[in-house]
Structure formats: C-alpha cells, structure tokens
Amino acid sequence: MTHPRADLALKALAEFWADMGLEEARAFAITRPGTPVRPGPPSSRPVERAPGSPRPEPRRLANNPIAEARKAAASARTLGELRTAIEQFSGCPLKAAAKNTVVCDGAFDAQVMIVGEAPGGEEDTQGLPFVGRAGKLLDKMLATIGLSRQSNVYITNLIYWRPPGNRDPSPAEMQVCAPFLSRQIELKAPKLLLTAGKFATQAMLGTEDGIMRLRGRKLRFTQEGLAAPIPCIPLLHPAYLLRRPEDKAKAWDDLRTIATLCDELKIERGPSL
C-alpha cells in the first residue's frame, strides 16, 4: 500500500506532462512497477488524427516549471542564494510528498564536489544528503584519503526531494531540477567531480555504460558556461558496497586514483586514515 502523498505526487507529475502536450505521458515511467497505466483525463489522451492531418498544438502551462527553475537558478549569485531558491521552488511534484528539501552539505569553498542520486529516508528526515548508513560509509571512504565534508568536499544530488519508495528519479524530475544542479556546478567551479553510483554517473556524463565499466576512470564533465571540462571520476555507490562488501577492494582502488588526481590538481587533502 502506498502513501497517499506519494500517489498525489505521481498524479501531479502525470498531469504536468499532459499539460506539456506529451502524448507519451501515460506510458512514461511514473507508475509503480506492476501497476497498469490508467487512462488519464481527456486532455492527456492521444488524439485520433486522420493520416496526413497536422498535429494539434500542445496545450501549454501558464507556468512552466522548467523555465521557472532556469530563471530562479540564473538569478542566484551565490551558493547560499541558490540554496534558498531551491528551497522556495515548488515546481517539482516530489516536493508534495517530501519532509524536507535536501540541497547540499559540506564546505562551500571545497574543490571536490560529489553528486549523488536523490535523498533517501534518513536524508529526507534530516534535510542533508548522505547521512544514513550509506552516507556514514561515504564519510569513512573519503577520510581514508584525507577528504571530508567538514573541510574540502561539497555534496549534492541530482534532485532535492525524496522519490516515493526510494525509486529512481524520472527524466521529468531530473529535467526540472537540472538548472539548479548546473548552476551549482557553475558557481562552485570545482576542480574535481565525483559521481556516486550508476544513476548519477550516467545522468551527469550522458552515457549508458554501467558503473563497473566506468568506476575509477578519469573522465571529463562538460556543460555550457564552463571555461573548461572538469575531471570526473565515478564511484561505486556506498549503498551498493553495503550490499556487496566484497567489492570494497575495487572502491579502495578508485579512492587511490582520486587521491593521486587530487595531488595532480593541487587539491589540498588532510591527513589520511
């Protein structure tokens, strides 16, 4: 049985896509696995057209959440202003079912930036990213190479509200939040990006390769507005390592790669454990 607020968020997301004029809305990945797709309101159903007839113009929202996110992100001149803008933003349906807006944690002047997927239950409760069991393991991993959120690491996620049931974020939700993440990267201009897990890595680097193929590799992140590509190393997600502790040796190899690259980039590290 799902929480009524979760169903409300999913319904709002479906209506958002319908209002954007996308006929694929009802088939989009916004339903729970195994749940049949129910017909939406008349405005969201595909329109029968005679062969060769022109496609009708989609109905547009009076307020476009993606455009509003871009405007709010662009107006933020500092990370503090951007955090406030994200907390005040109401264009993502996930916010209706979340306890807190989870934006970031760590040092604002850090040269290392970690991007995860989405808040989990503990993160939603505390309003901070990576504070549950996986977050505690991440802190221990970073400490082995002299990195910490207290001094030289900044942590954020692809999206800022917990998806119901800890499901993966949908493309629609990531599109709404993307302007805020892009602005965070632009304002921070980190020397090194770390992506935690398959989902964040694929979304950030625009690839379909699996995390086992990408982990520990020295890749490059690019986006419009950056003066130069940013070095990026994908990591095995600490939640995965909790399930598969036998792969911690792989994670240690990747951490040593990160430490070496930090030194090459002249990123200051503290004492290693």
C-alpha positions in Angstrom: 0.0 0.0 0.0 1.4 3.4 -1.0 1.3 6.6 1.0 -1.5 8.9 -0.3 1.0 11.8 -0.6 3.2 9.6 -2.9 0.2 8.9 -5.1 -0.5 12.7 -5.1 3.0 13.4 -6.3 2.8 10.8 -9.1 -0.6 12.1 -10.2 0.7 15.7 -10.3 3.7 14.6 -12.4 1.4 12.9 -14.9 -0.7 16.0 -15.2 2.4 18.1 -15.7 3.5 16.0 -18.7 0.0 16.0 -20.1 -0.1 19.8 -19.9 3.2 20.0 -21.7 1.5 18.3 -24.6 3.4 15.0 -24.5 1.1 12.1 -25.6 3.5 9.6 -24.1 2.7 10.9 -20.6 0.5 7.9 -19.7 3.2 5.4 -20.8 6.0 7.3 -19.0 7.9 5.8 -16.1 5.8 7.4 -13.4 3.8 4.4 -12.2 4.9 1.8 -9.8 6.3 -1.4 -11.2 3.4 -3.8 -11.9 0.8 -1.1 -11.8 -1.3 -0.8 -15.0 -1.4 2.5 -16.7 -4.8 4.0 -16.3 -6.3 6.4 -18.8 -5.8 10.0 -17.8 -8.2 12.9 -18.2 -9.3 13.7 -21.7 -6.7 16.4 -22.1 -3.9 13.8 -21.7 -5.2 11.1 -24.1 -3.7 10.7 -27.5 -5.8 12.5 -30.1 -7.0 10.4 -33.1 -5.9 12.1 -36.3 -6.6 11.4 -39.9 -3.5 10.4 -41.9 -1.6 13.4 -43.1 -3.5 15.8 -40.8 -1.4 18.3 -38.9 -0.6 17.6 -35.2 -2.6 19.9 -32.9 -0.6 22.4 -30.9 0.0 21.2 -27.4 -1.7 22.9 -24.5 0.9 25.0 -22.6 1.1 25.6 -18.9 0.6 29.1 -17.7 3.7 28.5 -15.5 6.4 26.2 -17.0 8.3 24.6 -14.0 11.5 24.1 -16.1 11.5 27.7 -17.2 10.9 28.8 -13.6 13.8 26.7 -12.4 16.1 28.2 -15.0 15.1 31.7 -14.0 15.5 31.0 -10.3 18.8 29.3 -10.8 20.2 32.1 -13.1 19.2 34.8 -10.6 21.2 33.2 -7.7 24.6 34.9 -7.4 26.0 32.7 -4.6 25.5 29.1 -3.4 23.6 30.4 -0.4 21.1 32.3 -2.7 20.8 29.2 -4.8 20.0 27.0 -1.8 17.3 29.4 -0.8 15.9 29.4 -4.4 15.8 25.6 -4.4 14.0 25.5 -1.0 11.4 28.0 -2.2 10.9 26.3 -5.6 7.6 24.4 -5.9 7.7 23.2 -9.5 8.7 19.6 -8.8 5.8 17.3 -7.7 8.1 15.3 -5.5 8.1 18.2 -3.0 4.5 17.5 -2.1 5.4 14.1 -0.5 8.8 15.1 1.0 9.5 16.2 4.5 12.5 18.4 3.6 14.3 19.9 0.7 17.7 18.3 0.6 20.1 20.6 -1.3 23.7 20.1 -0.1 26.2 19.6 2.7 29.9 20.3 3.1 32.3 23.1 2.5 31.0 25.8 0.1 34.6 26.6 -0.9 35.6 22.9 -1.5 37.3 22.0 -4.7 35.9 18.5 -4.7 32.2 18.1 -5.5 30.2 14.8 -5.1 26.9 14.3 -7.0 24.6 11.5 -5.8 21.2 10.5 -7.0 18.4 11.5 -4.6 17.6 11.8 -0.9 16.7 8.6 1.0 14.6 8.3 4.1 17.2 9.5 6.6 18.2 12.3 4.3 14.6 13.4 3.9 14.2 13.4 7.7 17.4 15.4 8.4 17.4 17.6 5.3 21.0 16.7 4.4 22.5 14.4 1.7 24.3 11.2 2.5 23.6 11.0 6.3 22.2 7.4 6.5 24.2 4.2 6.6 25.5 4.8 3.1 26.5 8.4 4.0 28.4 7.2 7.0 30.3 4.7 4.8 31.0 7.5 2.3 32.5 9.7 5.0 34.8 6.8 6.1 35.8 6.2 2.4 36.7 9.9 1.9 38.6 10.0 5.2 41.0 7.3 4.1 42.4 9.8 1.5 42.1 13.0 3.6 38.8 14.3 2.3 35.8 15.3 4.4 32.6 17.3 4.1 33.8 19.3 7.0 36.7 20.8 5.2 37.2 20.0 1.5 34.2 18.2 0.0 30.8 19.6 -1.2 27.9 17.1 -1.6 24.7 17.4 -3.6 22.3 15.3 -5.6 20.6 15.2 -9.0 17.3 16.0 -7.3 16.4 17.5 -4.0 13.3 15.7 -2.8 12.9 12.0 -1.9 11.1 10.0 -4.6 8.4 7.8 -3.1 9.6 4.4 -2.1 13.2 5.5 -2.9 12.6 4.8 -6.6 14.9 6.2 -9.3 14.2 9.8 -10.3 12.3 10.1 -13.5 13.6 12.0 -16.5 10.9 14.6 -15.9 12.0 15.2 -12.3 15.7 15.5 -13.4 14.8 18.0 -16.1 13.0 20.2 -13.6 16.0 20.1 -11.2 18.7 20.2 -13.8 19.0 24.0 -13.9 19.8 24.1 -10.2 22.5 21.4 -10.5 24.1 23.2 -13.5 24.1 26.5 -11.6 25.7 24.8 -8.5 28.5 23.5 -10.7 28.9 26.9 -12.4 29.0 28.8 -9.1 31.4 26.2 -7.4 33.6 25.6 -10.4 35.1 22.5 -8.7 38.5 21.2 -9.7 37.2 17.6 -9.4 33.7 16.0 -9.7 32.9 12.6 -8.2 29.7 10.8 -9.2 28.3 8.3 -6.7 26.7 5.3 -8.4 25.4 4.2 -11.8 22.4 6.6 -11.9 24.2 9.8 -11.1 27.2 8.8 -13.4 25.0 8.1 -16.4 23.0 11.2 -15.9 26.0 13.5 -15.5 28.1 12.0 -18.2 25.4 11.3 -20.7 26.4 7.6 -21.1 24.6 4.2 -20.8 27.8 2.4 -19.8 27.5 0.5 -16.5 29.2 1.7 -13.3 31.6 -1.3 -13.3 32.9 -0.2 -16.6 33.2 3.5 -15.6 34.3 3.3 -12.0 37.7 4.7 -11.2 38.2 6.1 -14.7 39.4 9.7 -15.3 36.6 11.1 -17.4 35.5 14.7 -18.2 32.3 16.6 -17.4 31.3 19.4 -19.7 28.4 21.8 -19.7 27.6 25.1 -21.3 29.2 28.0 -19.4 32.2 26.2 -18.1 35.5 27.6 -19.2 36.9 24.0 -19.4 35.9 20.4 -18.8 36.0 19.3 -15.2 37.8 16.0 -14.4 35.2 13.5 -13.2 35.7 10.1 -11.5 32.7 7.7 -11.0 32.5 5.9 -7.7 30.6 2.7 -6.6 27.7 3.9 -4.6 28.3 3.3 -0.8 24.8 1.8 -0.6 25.9 -0.8 -3.2 29.0 -1.5 -1.1 26.9 -2.1 2.0 25.1 -4.8 0.0 28.3 -6.1 -1.7 31.2 -5.7 0.8 33.3 -8.0 -1.4 33.6 -5.1 -3.8 35.2 -2.7 -1.3 38.6 -3.6 -2.7 37.5 -2.0 -6.0 36.3 1.1 -4.2 39.7 1.3 -2.4 41.5 1.2 -5.8 39.2 4.0 -7.0 40.0 6.1 -3.9 43.7 5.8 -4.5 43.1 7.1 -8.1 41.2 10.0 -6.7 44.0 10.8 -4.2 46.6 10.8 -6.9 44.4 13.1 -9.1 43.8 15.4 -6.2 47.6 15.8 -5.8 48.0 16.4 -9.6 45.3 19.1 -9.4 46.8 20.6 -6.3 43.7 19.9 -4.2 44.6 20.1 -0.6 44.0 16.9 1.4 44.1 16.4 5.1 45.8 13.5 6.9 44.7 10.1 5.6 43.4 7.4 7.9 
